[in-house]
Amino acid sequence: MKKEFILALIIISLFSFLSGCLDSSESNGGNGAEEFVFTNLEGTQIRLSSYRGKVVILDMWATWCNPCHAVMPELKKIYDNYTRDQLEIMSVDIDSRESVQLIQSFIEWFEDQYNTELNWIFGQDDGSISEKYMNESAIPTLAVFDQKGRLYYRKAGVHAYKEIPTGFPEDTPTLAPILDELIS
């Protein structure tokens, strides 16, 4: 049953890739320090500026987005391979129709399905993050901020940590070289 679910997820994700719903523009080397604020699932405001000194990955996603689901295991690999002194991940749901309860239910479902823990920061966008950082409303969109809070990288679509998983497009960007360059 688990293999069938994973195969179905891969097929759905592949269909999404081929349907052209993903944007591929990117931005490297932002100049000034950025700031954004969102509310985490516990109701606390999270500010990018509170994470100066760390590389921050901003993951813009929604519970209904199958390519977003495919990126979660890759984010988990990243989260497990860097310390909290080096890096933080913030997954911000950009769909204003989705409630905290729906997001929490999705996380619980995902953790159960994949026998893993999504233990980084999750929250909701009030519209300001997606307006500023999303590429043409395509999700998932990942943005990487350097230790000084400058936007270093942004790209829509699926990403891998080091190796491109089966079912992902051949040209899937890997984040390890970007992260290693920033953290070295």
N, C-alpha and C positions, 0 to 999 in steps of 0.2 A: 504494500500500500504506500509506504514512504517513497519507494522508487517511482511509483506512478505519479505521486504528487510532485516530486522534483522534476520528472520529465514533463508534466503538464506545465509547471512553472517556467521551465526552459522554453517550451514551445510558445507559451503566451508571451514571454519576454522577447523571443526572437521575432514574433509577429509584430510586437510594438516597435522593435528596432527597424524592421523593414517597412513599416507603415509611414515612416518619416516624421514621427512625433518628436524626434529629438533634434536639438540644435547643436552645432559643433563649434561655435565661436568660443574663443578663449582670450584671457587677458593675463599677461605676465608682467610682473614688476611694477605694481602700483606704487605711487609716490608717497602720499600722505597717510597718516594713521587713520584708520576707519573706526566707526562706532556704530553699533547696533544694539538694540535691546529687544528681548522677547520674554515671555512668561513661560517658565518651565511647568511641568505637569503637577508640581506641588504648589503652584501659585506664586513662586518667587520670581522676581525680575532678574534676568541674566544679562550682563553687559559684556561685550567683547573686551572692553578696556580692563575688566577685572582679570583677564587672562594674559596680560602683557608678560613677556618672558617665555611664553609657550607658543608653539605652532597650533593654530586652531583650524579644524576642518568644519566648515558650515555645510551641512547636508540639507538641501531643500527638497522635500518629499511630501507624499500624501499616502494614506492607507490604501487607497484604491489603485495606486500606480505599481503595476507589476515590475517594470524595470527598477523602481525604487526598492522593491523587495529583494531583487537580485543583488543589489549593492550592499545590503545589510551584512551578509556574511563577510564581504570584503572589508567593510568598515570594522567588523569585529576582529579580523586578522590584524588590521592596523592598530586598533585599540590595545590588543594583547601584545604587540611587538614594540611598543614605545611606552615609556613611563609617563605618569601624570605630571611629572616635572617638565617633560619634553613636549607633550601634545595633549590636546583635548578635542573631542568630537562633540558637535552640537547638531542634532537632527531636529530641524524645525519644520513642522507640518504647515504647509502654506495654504491649505484649503480651509477657509473660514467656516465652512459648513460642518467641519468635523469637531466633535467635542473632545474634551480631555478624557472622558470615559471611553469613547471610541478608540482614541489613540492608545490608551492603557490596555484595552481589550485586544487591540492588534498586537501590541508588544507581547502580551501573555500568550496569544495564539502563536506568534512567530517563535517565541522561545520554546514552546511546547513542540511545535512542528520540527524545529531544527536542533532541539536539545542543546540550546546555547543561551547565553545571557546577554541581552542588549543593555549593558550597564553604563553607557555614557549618558550625556544630557539630552533629554527630549523636551520639546516645548511646542508652542503655537505662535505663529506669526500673526501680527495685527495688520499685515499688509505692507508694512514699511520695509521688511527684509526682502520679500519677493520683488517688490517694486524696484529696489536698488540693486539687487545682486543676481536675479534670475535672467537667464538668456532667453528672451522672447517667450516667456511663460512655459518653457520646457522643463519637465522634471523627469528624473532627478537632475538637479544642478548641484555641483560641488564647488565650493570656493575655499581656497586655502589662504590663510593669513599668516604672515611671518610673526616673529616674536615681538615686533614693534607695532603690530596691529595693522600692517599694510597688506592690502590685497595683493597676493603674489600670483595666484592662479585661479581661473574660473572656467568651467566647461560644463555644458549640459550633456547628459547621457550616462551610461553605465561606466564605472571605473573598476579597476582591479587593484589589488594591493601590489603583488609582485608578478604573479603568473596569471595569464588570462584563462579563466575557467572555461570548461567545455560548454558550448552553447552561446558564449559571448562572441561578438564580432571580432574578427582578426585585428582590427585597428583600435581595440579598446585601450584607452590610456591606462598606464600603471602609475600609481601614486608614490611608490617606494623611492624612485629616483628624486622626485620633487621633495619629499619629506626628508630624505637623507641629506640632500643638499642644504636644506634649511636648518637641520638639526646638527649637522657636523661641526 
